[in-house]
């Protein structure tokens, strides 16, 4: 809904991702333009974003609306700094580069591949972090390949792949 937001950390950058009044997804650096304070943390719903330091107030489009105690300054260049933001198939993609690469090909590929899974209507049911005492490369590769899935995870294959071969008795 308009006003829903979450923050995301990339290295030392904090990113504010929100849905604006027109239901568009926007991304900004999560920093007040006055003294660099973070405007939001975690996620939630907001009608505006107020800096905890001097209460500079930004709307959902990232525009600076109020500067208490500083009425005589030019605020035309003090809106939140936008970040390139695209959506495809229910996923959000951001790019911190000054110039973002063309996204249309990726949008078509992701949208088509994700359409059967209904990601655009999905909700996060739970977030779980695992600490695994194993070689990360083996864990990752096991997760990405599915040679063992025909025998061990047939329901997963039926739900996630267009082609499914039933295991033969000799398998």
C-alpha positions as CSV (number, residue, x, y, z in Angstrom):
1,X,0.0,0.0,0.0
2,X,1.2,3.6,-0.4
3,X,3.4,4.4,2.5
4,X,4.7,0.9,3.0
5,X,8.5,0.9,3.3
6,X,11.5,-1.1,4.3
7,X,15.2,-0.4,4.6
8,X,18.0,-2.4,3.0
9,X,21.7,-2.3,3.7
10,X,24.2,-2.7,0.9
11,X,27.8,-2.5,2.3
12,X,27.8,0.8,4.2
13,X,24.8,2.3,2.4
14,X,21.3,2.3,3.8
15,X,18.5,2.3,1.2
16,X,14.9,3.3,1.8
17,X,12.5,1.5,-0.5
18,X,8.9,2.5,-0.5
19,X,5.6,2.6,-2.3
20,X,4.5,6.1,-3.2
21,X,1.0,7.6,-3.7
22,X,0.8,6.3,-7.2
23,X,1.6,2.7,-6.1
24,X,5.1,3.0,-7.7
25,X,8.1,1.5,-5.9
26,X,10.8,4.1,-5.3
27,X,14.3,3.9,-3.7
28,X,16.3,6.5,-2.0
29,X,19.5,6.8,0.0
30,X,18.1,6.6,3.6
31,X,19.8,9.8,4.6
32,X,18.6,13.3,5.5
33,X,20.2,15.9,3.2
34,X,20.9,18.2,6.2
35,X,23.3,16.2,8.5
36,X,23.1,12.7,7.0
37,X,21.0,11.1,9.7
38,X,19.1,7.9,8.8
39,X,15.5,8.6,8.3
40,X,14.0,5.1,8.8
41,X,14.9,1.7,10.0
42,X,13.4,-1.7,9.6
43,X,10.1,-1.5,7.8
44,X,6.5,-0.3,8.3
45,X,4.2,2.3,7.1
46,X,4.7,6.1,7.0
47,X,2.9,9.1,5.7
48,X,6.2,11.0,5.7
49,X,9.8,10.6,6.8
50,X,11.1,12.9,9.5
51,X,14.8,13.2,10.4
52,X,15.3,12.5,14.1
53,X,18.0,15.2,14.3
54,X,16.4,18.5,13.1
55,X,13.0,17.2,12.0
56,X,13.4,17.9,8.3
57,X,10.4,16.2,6.7
58,X,10.2,14.4,3.4
59,X,7.1,13.1,1.6
60,X,6.7,9.7,-0.1
61,X,8.1,11.0,-3.3
62,X,11.3,12.0,-1.5
63,X,10.6,15.8,-1.7
64,X,11.7,18.0,1.2
65,X,8.6,19.5,2.7
66,X,9.6,21.1,6.0
67,X,12.9,22.6,7.4
68,X,12.0,23.8,11.0
69,X,14.0,26.8,11.9
70,X,15.5,27.3,8.5
71,X,12.7,29.0,6.4
72,X,15.1,31.2,4.4
73,X,17.1,28.5,2.7
74,X,16.8,27.3,-0.9
75,X,15.4,23.7,-0.6
76,X,15.1,23.1,-4.4
77,X,18.2,20.8,-4.4
78,X,17.7,19.1,-1.0
79,X,15.2,16.3,-1.9
80,X,16.2,12.7,-1.0
81,X,18.8,11.3,-3.4
82,X,17.0,8.7,-5.7
83,X,18.4,5.3,-6.6
84,X,17.6,3.5,-9.8
85,X,14.8,1.1,-9.1
86,X,13.0,-1.4,-11.3
87,X,10.5,-4.1,-10.7
88,X,10.0,-7.4,-12.5
89,X,7.8,-10.4,-11.6
90,X,7.2,-9.1,-8.1
91,X,10.9,-8.5,-7.3
92,X,12.6,-5.2,-6.7
93,X,15.9,-4.4,-8.4
94,X,18.1,-1.4,-7.4
95,X,21.2,0.0,-9.0
96,X,23.5,2.4,-7.1
97,X,25.5,3.4,-10.3
98,X,25.1,6.9,-11.6
99,X,23.8,5.4,-14.9
100,X,21.8,2.2,-14.7
101,X,22.1,-0.4,-17.5
102,X,19.1,-1.0,-19.7
103,X,16.7,-3.2,-17.7
104,X,14.0,-4.1,-20.3
105,X,15.5,-7.5,-21.3
106,X,15.9,-8.5,-17.7
107,X,12.4,-7.4,-16.9
108,X,10.9,-9.6,-19.7
109,X,13.0,-12.6,-18.6
110,X,12.2,-12.3,-14.9
111,X,8.5,-11.5,-15.5
112,X,8.1,-14.5,-17.7
113,X,10.0,-16.9,-15.5
114,X,8.4,-15.8,-12.2
115,X,4.8,-15.5,-13.5
116,X,3.8,-19.1,-12.7
117,X,5.1,-18.8,-9.1
118,X,2.9,-15.7,-8.3
119,X,5.8,-13.9,-6.6
120,X,4.1,-10.5,-7.3
121,X,1.3,-11.6,-4.9
122,X,3.4,-13.4,-2.4
123,X,3.9,-12.4,1.2
124,X,6.9,-13.2,3.5
125,X,5.7,-15.9,5.9
126,X,9.0,-16.2,7.8
127,X,12.6,-15.3,7.6
128,X,15.0,-17.9,9.0
129,X,18.8,-17.6,9.1
130,X,20.7,-20.9,9.5
131,X,24.2,-21.3,10.8
132,X,25.6,-24.3,9.0
133,X,28.9,-25.9,10.0
134,X,29.9,-26.9,6.5
135,X,31.8,-25.7,3.5
136,X,29.7,-22.8,2.1
137,X,30.5,-23.8,-1.5
138,X,29.1,-27.3,-1.1
139,X,26.0,-26.0,0.6
140,X,25.4,-23.4,-2.1
141,X,26.0,-25.8,-5.0
142,X,23.7,-28.4,-3.4
143,X,21.0,-25.8,-3.2
144,X,21.5,-24.7,-6.8
145,X,21.7,-28.0,-8.5
146,X,19.0,-30.6,-8.2
147,X,20.5,-33.9,-9.4
148,X,19.3,-35.6,-6.2
149,X,15.8,-34.1,-6.5
150,X,14.1,-36.7,-8.7
151,X,14.4,-39.3,-5.9
152,X,14.5,-37.1,-2.8
153,X,12.3,-34.1,-3.7
154,X,9.8,-35.1,-6.4
155,X,7.1,-32.7,-5.1
156,X,9.5,-29.8,-5.4
157,X,10.3,-30.7,-9.0
158,X,6.6,-31.0,-9.9
159,X,5.9,-27.5,-8.5
160,X,9.0,-25.7,-9.9
161,X,9.9,-27.2,-13.3
162,X,8.0,-27.6,-16.5
163,X,9.5,-31.1,-17.2
164,X,9.3,-33.8,-14.6
165,X,10.4,-37.4,-15.1
166,X,9.0,-39.9,-12.6
167,X,11.9,-41.9,-11.0
168,X,12.3,-45.3,-12.5
169,X,12.4,-48.4,-10.2
170,X,16.1,-48.8,-10.7
171,X,16.8,-45.3,-9.4
